[in-house]
Amino acid sequence: MAGMKFVFGLLTFVTVGMIVGALFQLAFIRRLEESSGIPHWVDDKEAVVLHLGIVKPEVLSWSPRIILFRNFLSMEECDYLRAIARPRLKISNVVDRKTGKGVKSGVRTSSGMFLSPEERKYPIIQAIERRISIYSQIPEENGEHIQVLRYEKNQFYQPHYDFFSDPFNVQRGGQRIATMLMYLTDDVEGGETYFPLAGSGECTCGEKTVTGLCVKPIKGNAVLFWNTGLDGEGDLYSQHGGCEVVGGEKWSATVWMRQGSVTF
């Protein structure tokens, strides 16, 4: 058992290390270009799409695996997603374990919507999905449609798992292996993303002091976390929730990524 844990830890370190290492290499190249007076990626459209040299990664936890990406979205992209979503917001559902269908539940009190297949063809949406794919190292076709959520005062999402425990949803692309959570506003009190099993430190969740890891919603930042281990099984340490909003509105956008291509 100890040997298995060591191997799993080593593989996790290598996987996340590759992503972070690649980003630091890009930042190093940019500094070299700046010091030499050569404009960096002036005509490189891919670099613009990926926000190279702008996105700043930070590993928050190895178990569960959590990476914070600062400046992942531009302010304009955040406002764009909110503008698309606002007219179509509906009370959020959760997945029923027995049927695999969305049902209303008191554990989640937000409102939200999913982008349509047609909206996924918009250039800004394609740029965001491309960026998510590169930084997560998961193919674009494995990502579900972007979901935009709004949490108003006193609304929350109790701790839960993103991986499926029903036999229905895994048939449409496999298990949800990772989640990219992007913050679209920062004029909010509370509303932290809470990982109760990530470490033993204390943090503020809404107005409460709790044990675990809390990520403050800051406009443009994103959190990438893995819902499964390298064996494809659900990671019980990936439990997370949305803390109660104390003031203002919390807007976020989520993309769940599967083991294979998603079919709807």
C-alpha positions in Angstrom: 0.0 0.0 0.0 2.8 2.4 0.9 4.5 1.6 -2.4 1.3 2.4 -4.3 0.9 5.7 -2.6 4.6 6.6 -3.4 4.0 5.7 -7.1 0.8 7.7 -7.3 2.4 10.7 -5.6 5.4 10.5 -8.0 3.1 10.3 -11.1 1.0 13.2 -9.8 4.2 15.3 -9.2 5.4 14.6 -12.8 2.0 15.4 -14.4 1.4 18.7 -12.7 5.1 19.5 -12.9 5.1 19.2 -16.7 2.3 21.8 -16.9 3.9 24.3 -14.5 7.3 23.7 -16.0 6.1 24.5 -19.5 4.5 27.7 -18.3 7.7 28.9 -16.6 9.7 28.1 -19.7 7.3 30.3 -21.7 7.7 33.1 -19.2 11.5 32.7 -19.3 11.5 33.0 -23.1 9.4 36.2 -22.9 11.9 37.8 -20.4 14.7 36.9 -22.8 12.8 38.6 -25.7 12.1 41.7 -23.6 15.8 42.0 -22.5 16.9 41.7 -26.1 14.5 44.3 -27.4 12.7 41.8 -29.7 8.9 42.1 -29.6 7.4 38.9 -28.1 4.9 37.0 -30.2 3.7 40.1 -32.0 2.1 38.2 -34.8 1.5 34.9 -33.0 -2.3 34.5 -32.8 -2.0 31.3 -30.7 0.1 33.2 -28.1 -2.6 35.8 -27.8 -5.3 33.2 -27.5 -3.4 31.4 -24.7 -2.5 34.6 -22.8 1.2 33.5 -22.9 3.2 35.5 -20.4 0.0 36.8 -18.7 -1.4 33.6 -17.0 0.4 32.9 -13.8 0.1 29.4 -12.3 0.4 28.4 -8.7 0.1 25.0 -7.2 -2.3 25.1 -4.2 -2.4 21.4 -3.3 -1.0 18.1 -4.4 -3.7 16.0 -2.8 -6.2 16.8 -4.2 -4.4 18.2 -7.2 -5.3 21.9 -7.4 -3.7 24.7 -9.5 -4.7 28.4 -9.4 -4.2 30.3 -12.7 -4.1 34.1 -12.2 -5.3 36.3 -15.1 -6.7 33.2 -16.9 -9.5 35.3 -18.5 -9.4 38.9 -19.6 -11.9 41.4 -18.0 -13.6 41.6 -21.4 -14.0 37.8 -21.6 -15.5 37.7 -18.1 -18.1 40.4 -19.0 -18.8 38.7 -22.3 -19.7 35.4 -20.5 -22.0 37.2 -18.1 -23.7 39.1 -20.8 -24.5 35.9 -22.7 -25.7 34.1 -19.6 -27.8 36.7 -17.9 -31.0 36.5 -20.0 -31.2 32.7 -19.7 -30.4 32.0 -16.1 -32.5 29.3 -14.4 -32.4 27.6 -11.0 -29.5 25.2 -10.9 -29.9 21.5 -10.7 -27.7 18.7 -9.4 -27.3 15.2 -10.9 -29.5 12.5 -9.5 -27.5 9.4 -8.6 -30.2 7.0 -9.6 -31.3 8.4 -12.9 -28.4 10.6 -14.0 -30.8 13.5 -14.7 -30.7 17.0 -13.4 -33.0 17.7 -10.4 -33.5 20.7 -8.1 -31.9 20.4 -4.6 -31.4 22.4 -1.5 -27.7 21.7 -1.6 -27.3 24.1 -4.5 -29.1 27.5 -4.5 -27.5 29.2 -7.5 -28.9 30.0 -10.9 -27.2 29.1 -14.2 -27.2 28.1 -17.8 -25.1 26.2 -20.4 -23.8 27.7 -23.6 -25.3 26.2 -26.7 -23.4 24.3 -29.5 -23.9 27.3 -31.7 -22.3 29.6 -29.1 -19.3 27.3 -28.9 -18.5 28.4 -32.4 -18.1 32.1 -31.4 -14.4 33.2 -31.6 -14.2 34.3 -27.9 -15.7 31.1 -26.7 -13.4 29.1 -28.9 -10.4 31.0 -27.6 -11.4 30.3 -24.0 -12.0 26.6 -24.7 -8.6 26.4 -26.5 -6.9 28.0 -23.5 -8.6 25.5 -21.1 -7.4 22.6 -23.2 -3.8 23.8 -23.3 -3.5 24.6 -19.6 -5.2 21.4 -18.5 -3.6 19.2 -21.1 -7.0 17.7 -22.0 -8.4 17.7 -25.6 -11.1 20.3 -26.3 -13.5 17.6 -27.5 -13.4 16.1 -24.0 -14.8 19.3 -22.5 -18.5 19.8 -21.7 -20.3 23.0 -22.7 -19.4 26.0 -20.5 -21.8 26.5 -17.6 -22.2 30.0 -16.2 -23.4 30.4 -12.7 -24.6 33.3 -10.5 -24.7 33.1 -6.7 -26.6 36.0 -5.0 -26.5 36.9 -1.3 -27.0 33.9 1.0 -26.7 31.4 -1.8 -24.2 28.5 -1.7 -23.3 25.0 -2.9 -22.6 22.5 -0.3 -19.5 20.3 -0.5 -19.9 17.6 -3.2 -18.0 15.7 -5.9 -17.8 16.4 -9.6 -17.1 12.8 -10.6 -20.1 10.7 -11.5 -21.5 7.9 -9.3 -24.3 6.9 -11.6 -24.0 4.6 -14.7 -25.8 6.9 -17.1 -23.6 10.0 -17.5 -20.3 8.1 -18.0 -21.8 6.7 -21.2 -21.5 10.1 -22.8 -17.7 10.6 -22.7 -16.6 8.7 -19.6 -15.9 10.0 -16.1 -15.4 13.7 -15.3 -11.7 13.7 -14.6 -11.0 17.4 -14.1 -12.8 20.8 -13.5 -11.8 24.3 -14.6 -13.6 26.9 -12.5 -13.3 30.5 -13.7 -14.3 33.6 -11.7 -16.2 36.3 -13.6 -16.6 39.0 -10.8 -14.7 40.0 -7.7 -17.0 42.6 -6.1 -18.3 39.8 -3.8 -18.0 39.0 -0.1 -17.7 35.3 0.7 -18.4 32.9 -2.1 -15.0 31.2 -1.8 -14.4 27.8 -3.4 -13.9 25.4 -0.4 -11.9 22.2 -0.4 -12.5 20.7 3.1 -10.1 17.8 2.6 -7.2 19.8 1.1 -4.8 20.1 4.0 -5.3 20.9 7.7 -5.0 24.7 7.7 -7.8 27.1 8.4 -9.5 29.5 6.0 -12.6 31.7 5.8 -15.7 30.3 4.1 -18.4 32.9 3.9 -18.2 34.3 7.5 -17.1 31.0 9.0 -13.6 29.8 9.9 -13.2 26.2 8.5 -10.5 23.6 8.1 -9.2 23.0 4.6 -8.4 25.2 1.6 -10.5 28.2 0.4 -10.0 30.0 -2.9 -11.2 33.6 -3.0 -13.2 34.5 -6.2 -11.1 37.1 -8.1 -12.2 38.2 -11.5 -10.2 36.6 -14.3 -8.6 33.9 -12.1 -9.3 30.2 -12.6 -8.9 27.0 -10.5 -8.1 23.7 -12.1 -8.6 20.6 -10.0 -8.7 16.9 -10.7 -11.7 14.8 -9.7 -10.1 11.4 -10.3 -6.8 9.8 -9.6 -4.5 8.5 -12.4 -6.4 5.2 -12.3 -9.6 7.0 -13.3 -11.3 6.4 -10.0 -13.0 9.2 -8.1 -10.6 11.1 -5.8 -12.4 11.4 -2.5 -10.1 14.3 -1.5 -11.5 16.4 -4.4 -14.7 17.2 -2.5 -15.5 20.9 -2.8 -18.2 23.5 -2.4 -19.2 27.1 -2.9 -19.3 29.1 0.3 -22.2 31.3 1.1 -22.2 34.7 -0.5 -22.3 37.4 2.2 -22.5 40.4 -0.1 -22.7 41.2 -3.8 -23.0 38.6 -6.6 -20.6 35.8 -7.4 -20.4 34.9 -11.1 -18.4 31.9 -12.3 -18.0 29.7 -15.4 -17.3 26.0 -15.2 -16.0 23.4 -17.7 -16.0 19.7 -16.7 -13.6 17.5 -18.7 -14.1 13.9 -19.4 -12.0 10.8 -20.1 -13.1 10.8 -23.8 -15.0 12.9 -26.3 -18.2 14.2 -25.0 -21.5 13.3 -26.8 -24.8 15.1 -26.2 
